[in-house]
Amino acid sequence: MRRLIIILALAFTAISCHQNEPLHVCAHFTVTTASAGTKGFQDDDSKIDKLDLLVFRDSDGRLEARASGDGSSPLEVTVSRGRKMNWYIVANAPDGRIPFCTRESEFLETAILLEDGFVMHSQGKTTFMESGSVITAAMSRYVCKVGIGRISIQWGDALPCRLETAALMNVQGSSPVSGIPADLPLRYNCGAIDTSLDGLLSASPGIEIESSSPVNIGLSFWCMPNPSEGNSYGLPWQPRRTRIALCIHAYGQDNWYPIDLPAMEGNRFYCVDDIVIKGPGASAPDTLPVRVTSTFTVRVLDWAEEDAPAVF
């Protein structure tokens, strides 16, 4: 009987010590671009019409909580008090893109596709101690933006000529849901131009260039970040930098000029400007010209900085 009394007393003491400390707390998540709207490459690239929040335990990777919303109000979840959590917010993902999963490792196997549009993300680690905790998440786009600015032709008597085509080559077509650039199998424009994503990866402006004065091209393309720093050309194809290919029609033939971009990160604006064509180009879009016949500048900006100084 004495042993039973001691056990009951210990149990009562343990309950008393924690009766004022809740096992779970309520957490609120807000995003910095929480305005409802539509998504797509022709719409406002900062609007949000859907949010998915997933919270996983840092200790074992198990799903702790999940919530969805339209961005017009904070997301609210109930999580364990005093435990470190890894949280992820994905905005504007198409229905079904973020699968139901019970572990963080499963979630991190998800890929966001270029054709999904302006999908955004944010993530962090937090230990929630009090109800009403507020986390403000700054959203970043998975995609990169590439702009083409001024071009001038300083190639003997090749004028007048025509800018026939501009395209992105060696393009990553997807990104890990973590937003960390990776070499994934879905690619576009590897060697030849695929017009299935025309407008995102290529354009045929047909701009007539009459003189050697700079002409503002004003084109923008979008792609997933490509971490490769390889500089190979042609076949056999292997991971390499994303590059711009410009086609100038002069002397009755097409001349292609490649412009290599640096290793790319998401939510960046790659501004290519002051392009000068000085001689004949290559015969195909992903072929190295025999001679160096063009110069250019590449600036890497935060997406929000794209309005200075060149606007595309």
C-alpha positions in Angstrom: 0.0 0.0 0.0 2.8 2.4 0.8 4.4 1.9 -2.6 1.1 2.7 -4.3 0.8 5.9 -2.4 4.3 7.0 -3.3 3.7 6.4 -7.0 0.4 8.4 -7.0 2.1 11.2 -5.2 4.9 11.4 -7.8 2.4 11.4 -10.6 0.4 14.2 -9.0 3.6 16.2 -8.5 4.5 15.8 -12.2 1.1 17.0 -13.3 1.2 20.0 -11.0 4.6 21.2 -12.3 3.3 21.4 -15.9 -0.3 22.3 -15.4 0.4 25.9 -16.4 2.7 25.1 -19.3 0.6 24.0 -22.4 2.0 21.2 -24.5 1.0 23.0 -27.7 0.9 26.6 -28.8 -0.7 28.5 -31.6 1.6 30.1 -34.2 0.7 32.6 -36.9 2.6 33.0 -40.2 2.3 36.1 -42.4 4.0 36.8 -45.7 5.3 40.1 -47.0 3.4 40.0 -50.3 0.0 38.9 -48.9 -2.3 40.3 -51.6 -4.8 38.2 -53.5 -4.6 38.0 -57.3 -3.7 35.8 -60.2 -0.4 34.1 -61.2 1.3 33.7 -64.5 4.2 35.2 -66.5 2.0 37.9 -68.0 0.6 39.0 -64.6 1.9 40.7 -61.5 4.9 38.7 -60.5 4.5 39.5 -56.8 0.8 38.6 -56.2 -0.3 35.6 -54.2 -3.5 33.7 -54.6 -2.6 30.5 -52.7 -0.3 29.6 -49.7 0.8 26.2 -48.4 2.4 26.0 -45.0 4.1 22.8 -43.8 5.8 22.5 -40.4 8.1 19.5 -39.6 9.8 18.5 -36.4 13.5 19.1 -36.6 14.3 16.1 -34.4 12.7 13.4 -36.6 11.4 15.1 -39.7 7.8 14.2 -39.0 5.0 16.5 -40.1 3.8 18.6 -37.2 1.2 20.8 -38.9 -0.1 21.9 -42.2 -2.3 24.8 -43.4 -3.4 26.5 -46.6 -4.8 29.9 -47.4 -5.2 32.6 -50.1 -2.7 35.1 -48.7 -5.3 37.6 -47.5 -4.9 36.6 -43.8 -2.2 34.9 -41.7 -1.9 31.1 -41.6 -2.5 29.6 -38.2 -1.2 26.2 -36.9 -1.0 24.5 -33.6 2.5 23.1 -32.9 4.3 21.5 -30.0 5.7 23.9 -27.4 9.5 24.2 -27.0 10.4 21.9 -29.9 12.5 23.1 -32.8 10.5 23.1 -36.0 11.4 23.4 -39.7 8.7 25.3 -41.6 8.2 25.9 -45.3 5.7 28.2 -47.1 5.1 27.8 -50.8 2.9 30.4 -52.7 1.0 29.9 -56.0 1.8 26.2 -56.4 -0.7 24.5 -58.8 -3.1 22.1 -57.2 -1.4 18.8 -56.4 2.1 20.2 -56.8 2.7 20.1 -53.0 1.8 16.5 -52.2 0.4 15.2 -48.9 3.5 13.9 -47.0 4.2 12.9 -43.5 8.0 13.5 -43.5 10.3 16.4 -44.4 12.4 14.2 -46.6 9.3 13.4 -48.8 8.5 17.1 -49.1 12.0 18.0 -50.1 11.8 15.5 -53.1 9.1 17.8 -54.6 10.1 19.8 -57.7 8.6 23.1 -58.9 8.3 23.4 -62.6 9.1 26.4 -64.8 5.6 26.2 -66.4 4.0 26.5 -62.9 4.5 30.3 -63.2 5.5 32.7 -60.4 5.7 30.2 -57.5 7.4 31.6 -54.4 8.8 30.1 -51.2 10.2 30.9 -47.8 11.5 28.6 -45.0 13.1 28.8 -41.6 13.7 27.1 -38.2 11.8 28.2 -35.1 11.2 27.0 -31.6 7.7 28.1 -30.5 7.4 29.0 -26.8 4.2 31.0 -26.6 0.8 31.1 -28.2 0.3 33.9 -30.6 3.9 33.7 -31.9 4.1 35.6 -35.2 6.5 34.6 -38.0 6.9 37.0 -40.9 8.1 35.2 -44.1 9.8 37.1 -47.0 8.8 35.2 -50.1 11.3 34.6 -53.0 10.5 33.5 -56.5 11.9 30.2 -57.7 12.4 31.5 -61.2 15.1 33.9 -62.6 14.4 36.7 -65.0 16.7 37.5 -67.9 16.5 40.8 -69.7 18.1 41.8 -73.0 18.8 45.5 -73.4 20.7 47.5 -76.0 22.4 46.0 -79.1 24.5 47.7 -81.8 25.9 46.3 -85.0 29.5 47.4 -85.8 30.1 44.8 -88.5 31.4 46.5 -91.6 28.7 46.9 -94.3 26.4 44.2 -92.9 23.7 46.8 -92.3 20.8 46.8 -92.6 20.3 43.5 -90.8 17.6 41.9 -88.7 17.5 40.5 -85.2 15.6 37.3 -86.1 15.6 35.3 -82.9 16.6 35.5 -79.2 16.5 32.4 -76.9 17.7 31.0 -73.7 19.7 27.8 -74.1 20.6 25.0 -71.6 17.7 25.9 -69.4 16.7 24.1 -66.1 13.1 23.3 -66.3 12.5 22.7 -62.6 13.8 23.6 -59.1 13.8 21.7 -55.8 11.1 22.9 -53.5 13.8 24.0 -51.1 14.8 26.7 -53.7 18.5 25.6 -53.7 19.6 25.4 -57.3 20.3 21.8 -58.5 21.0 19.9 -61.7 17.7 18.2 -62.3 16.7 16.1 -65.4 14.0 18.4 -66.9 15.8 20.8 -69.3 14.9 22.9 -72.3 16.8 24.1 -75.4 19.7 21.7 -75.1 21.3 22.2 -78.5 18.2 23.2 -80.4 15.3 25.6 -79.6 12.1 24.1 -78.3 9.2 26.4 -79.1 6.8 24.7 -76.7 7.6 27.4 -74.1 7.9 30.2 -76.7 7.6 33.5 -74.9 9.2 32.2 -71.7 12.5 30.9 -73.4 12.5 32.4 -76.9 11.1 35.1 -79.1 11.2 36.0 -82.8 11.1 39.8 -82.7 12.2 40.4 -86.3 13.7 43.8 -85.4 15.2 45.6 -88.3 18.5 47.3 -87.5 19.3 50.1 -89.9 22.4 51.7 -88.4 25.2 51.2 -86.0 23.4 53.2 -83.3 22.3 51.1 -80.2 18.8 49.6 -80.4 16.9 48.7 -77.3 15.6 45.2 -77.7 13.5 45.1 -74.5 13.1 41.4 -74.2 12.5 39.4 -71.0 12.7 35.6 -70.5 12.3 33.4 -67.4 14.0 30.2 -66.4 14.8 28.1 -63.3 18.2 28.7 -61.7 21.0 26.7 -63.2 24.0 26.2 -60.9 26.3 24.9 -63.6 29.5 26.8 -64.5 30.4 24.5 -67.5 31.2 26.2 -70.7 31.0 23.4 -73.2 29.2 23.6 -76.6 27.5 21.2 -79.0 27.2 17.4 -78.6 27.6 15.3 -76.7 25.5 17.5 -74.4 26.6 17.8 -70.7 25.5 20.2 -67.9 26.6 23.7 -68.9 25.8 27.4 -68.2 22.5 28.8 -69.3 23.2 31.2 -72.2 21.5 33.6 -74.4 21.6 32.9 -78.2 21.0 35.8 -80.5 20.4 35.3 -84.2 21.3 38.2 -86.6 20.2 37.7 -90.2 22.9 39.4 -92.3 24.4 38.8 -95.8 21.5 36.5 -96.5 22.3 34.0 -93.7 21.7 33.5 -89.9 24.5 34.3 -87.5 24.3 33.1 -83.9 26.0 34.8 -80.9 26.1 33.1 -77.5 26.2 35.1 -74.3 27.1 33.0 -71.2 25.3 33.7 -67.9 26.9 33.1 -64.5 25.8 30.3 -62.2 22.2 31.3 -61.5 20.1 31.7 -58.3 16.4 32.1 -58.0 14.7 35.5 -57.6 17.5 37.2 -59.5 17.4 39.5 -62.5 20.2 38.9 -65.0 20.5 42.0 -67.1 22.4 41.7 -70.4 23.1 45.0 -72.0 25.5 46.9 -74.3 25.7 44.1 -76.8 28.0 44.9 -79.7 28.2 42.6 -82.8 31.5 43.0 -84.6 31.5 40.1 -87.1 30.1 36.8 -88.4 28.6 34.5 -85.8 28.1 30.7 -85.5 25.9 28.6 -87.7 23.7 27.2 -84.8 22.4 28.6 -81.5 24.6 26.5 -79.2 27.8 26.6 -81.3 30.9 28.5 -80.4 31.8 31.1 -83.0 35.2 30.7 -84.7 36.2 34.2 -83.6 35.2 36.5 -80.8 32.8 38.8 -82.6 30.6 40.2 -79.8 31.0 42.0 -76.5 28.4 42.5 -73.8 27.9 43.2 -70.1 26.0 41.1 -67.6 24.7 42.5 -64.3 23.1 40.4 -61.6 20.4 42.2 -59.5 17.9 41.4 -56.9 14.5 41.2 -58.7 13.3 44.4 -57.0 16.3 46.3 -58.5 15.4 45.6 -62.1 14.3 49.2 -62.7 17.8 50.6 -62.4 19.3 51.7 -64.6 17.9 49.6 -67.6 14.3 48.7 -67.8 13.1 45.6 -69.8 
